């Protein structure tokens, strides 16, 4: 005989809803990062030290290249978080449907 498995759907729904907060936080971080990086060239001014800082020197990347890579990585993390959020919410929905279907015959 199969054992009965119980899932607290309310707790699962609450946990799944945190995914939205995570996505919002990552998006907010990405927006702040883009804003800061966008203002950096003006803040650095002109001259050789500013150029080396922004563009790099001695084969090392500057803040522009590393900043672009960081923005791209942040965007990738955001996309992954959205996929996980959607999957969590889908699981909750499917479990709710399964519970409803399994109890329908007993009401």
N, C-alpha and C positions, 0 to 999 in steps of 0.2 A: 504494500500500500504506500502510495506517495505521501510524503510529508507536506503539510500545509506551509506555505511560505507567506509571511505577512510583511507588507511594506507600509511604512507610515508615509502616505502620499503627501500629507501636509508638510512634514519635515523635509521630504525630498523636494517638494516644490519650493520651500524656503531656501534650501541649499542651492537649487538650480537658479534661483533668482539672483544669487550673488554673482553669477556669471556676467550679468548686465553691469553690475557695479565695477567688476574687473575690466570689462571692455571700455566702459566710460573712463576709468582711471588711466588706462593705457592711451586712449585717444587724447585725453587731456594732457598727459605727459608729452605725447608726440607733437601736439599743437604748441605747447610751451617751448619745446626743443626747437621746432622750426622757426618760431618767432625770435628766439634768442640768437640762433645761428644766422638768421636774416639780418639782424641788427649788428652783428659782430664786425663786418668789414668797415662800416662807418665808425664804429667805436674804436677800432684799431688805428684808424687814420692811414697815413701814407708813410712811405719810407721802407728801407730795407728790412728792419726788424718786423714790421707789420706784414710785409710781403712774405717773409720766411715763415712767420707764424701762420698766416692764412694758407699759403701755397705749399709750404714745406721747404726743406733744404737738405742737402747731403743725402738724397735718396729716401728721406723720411717723409711720410705724408704730412700735409698741413692740416689745420683744423677744418678747412673746407672739405677735403676728401674724407677725413675721419668722421666729420659731422654728417656728411651725406650717407656714409655707411651706417651710422648710428640711426639716422632717420629711417633708412630702408629697413634695418633690422627691427626697429620699433613698429613700423607698418606691418611687417611680417608677423610679429608677435601679436599684434592687434587682430589680424586676420585669423590667426590660429585660435585666439581666445574667442572670437565670434563663432567659429566652427564648433568649438567645444561647448559654448553656451547653447547654441542651437541644438546640438546633440543631447545635452542634458534636458532641455525643455521637451524635446521629442520623446525621450525616454519616459519622462513624467506623464506626458499625454498618452503614450501607448499603455503604460501601466494603469492609468485611470480607465482607459477604454477596456482593458482586459479585466479589471476588477468589476466594472459595470456589467460586462458580458457574463462574467462568472457568477454574479449574484442575481442577475435578472430572472433566472429560472427559479430562484428560491423565494421570491417575493410574492 
